[in-house]
């Protein structure tokens, strides 16, 4: 159906979309900078996306 490179590209694009949707839902940039809770939340989201990207990359090697 899809070749190996296309699957990796789709995974990375979905993760980027996931991050931007959460980032837009968190509020304005000024609100995020002023709120310690939102800053920590977005840091956790970045870590989660990095972990998902690494797992996706490892699984991609086994396709």
Secondary structure, 3 states (H helix, E strand, C coil): CCCHHHHHHHHHHHHHHHHHHHHHHHCCHHHHHHCHHHHHHHHHHHHHHHHHHHHHHHHHHCC
